[in-house]
Amino acid sequence: MTKIGPDLELPAEMRAIAEKNVAQARQAFETLFNSARDAVGDGEGRLEEMRTSMKDLRQKTIGLMEANVAASFDFLHKLVAAKSPQEMMSLQAEFLSSQMQAVAEQAKSLGAEAKALGESTVRTLDEHARALAERVKTLSATAAQNAQAAAQDFKSMGETAMRDAKSAAEQAVDPNRHP
């Protein structure tokens, strides 16, 4: 027994219950922190995936711009080499037609990739939010169970302490009485 005050002792049963509650609380917090670390790690991984996708989209956009500029220089080179106004007009019509087609295809391609990236980002964030909500729900249920168990243990400890105090008081009033 552990002494409390000058004459009271904490029964081994109460000490065991208190130690059990402390261990449960420690485990609950360890679980909470592990879940928080996992959630942060998952979130960072998903953000890195989105950054990589955005980087790929930017690089593709730059590549398309480079292709358009190269096509413009090729056109200018042909234009300078043209021998007649009719050839210049033909080259210009051909260039405008091919560039309009190229820009339309590029816009369609970039639009599809941007849409896919947006949908993927929303889906990823939704999955992350759902997983996080499920973790919080599980942790809350576990915390509620632990709190309920601790409350029951404290109630039992209180009842035991009351019985022991009543017995000690009766013994103090009537020393000849045997518990």
Contacts in CASP RR format, 6 or more apart in sequence:
PFRMAT RR
TARGET T0000
AUTHOR 0000-0000-0000
METHOD contacts of the structure
MODEL  1
MTKIGPDLELPAEMRAIAEKNVAQARQAFETLFNSARDAVGDGEGRLEEM
RTSMKDLRQKTIGLMEANVAASFDFLHKLVAAKSPQEMMSLQAEFLSSQM
QAVAEQAKSLGAEAKALGESTVRTLDEHARALAERVKTLSATAAQNAQAA
AQDFKSMGETAMRDAKSAAEQAVDPNRHP
1 9 0 8 1.000
1 10 0 8 1.000
1 11 0 8 1.000
1 12 0 8 1.000
2 9 0 8 1.000
2 10 0 8 1.000
2 15 0 8 1.000
3 9 0 8 1.000
3 10 0 8 1.000
4 10 0 8 1.000
8 168 0 8 1.000
11 160 0 8 1.000
11 164 0 8 1.000
13 157 0 8 1.000
13 160 0 8 1.000
14 157 0 8 1.000
14 160 0 8 1.000
14 161 0 8 1.000
17 153 0 8 1.000
17 154 0 8 1.000
17 156 0 8 1.000
17 157 0 8 1.000
18 157 0 8 1.000
20 153 0 8 1.000
21 149 0 8 1.000
21 150 0 8 1.000
21 153 0 8 1.000
21 154 0 8 1.000
24 146 0 8 1.000
24 149 0 8 1.000
24 150 0 8 1.000
25 146 0 8 1.000
25 150 0 8 1.000
28 139 0 8 1.000
28 142 0 8 1.000
28 143 0 8 1.000
28 146 0 8 1.000
31 139 0 8 1.000
31 142 0 8 1.000
32 139 0 8 1.000
35 135 0 8 1.000
35 139 0 8 1.000
38 135 0 8 1.000
39 128 0 8 1.000
39 131 0 8 1.000
39 132 0 8 1.000
39 135 0 8 1.000
42 128 0 8 1.000
42 131 0 8 1.000
43 128 0 8 1.000
46 124 0 8 1.000
46 125 0 8 1.000
46 128 0 8 1.000
49 124 0 8 1.000
50 117 0 8 1.000
50 120 0 8 1.000
50 121 0 8 1.000
50 124 0 8 1.000
53 117 0 8 1.000
53 120 0 8 1.000
53 121 0 8 1.000
54 117 0 8 1.000
57 110 0 8 1.000
57 113 0 8 1.000
57 114 0 8 1.000
57 117 0 8 1.000
60 109 0 8 1.000
60 110 0 8 1.000
60 113 0 8 1.000
61 110 0 8 1.000
64 106 0 8 1.000
64 110 0 8 1.000
67 102 0 8 1.000
68 99 0 8 1.000
68 102 0 8 1.000
68 103 0 8 1.000
68 106 0 8 1.000
71 95 0 8 1.000
71 98 0 8 1.000
71 99 0 8 1.000
71 102 0 8 1.000
72 99 0 8 1.000
75 91 0 8 1.000
75 92 0 8 1.000
75 95 0 8 1.000
78 91 0 8 1.000
79 88 0 8 1.000
79 91 0 8 1.000
79 92 0 8 1.000
82 88 0 8 1.000
82 91 0 8 1.000
167 179 0 8 1.000
170 177 0 8 1.000
170 179 0 8 1.000
171 177 0 8 1.000
171 179 0 8 1.000
END
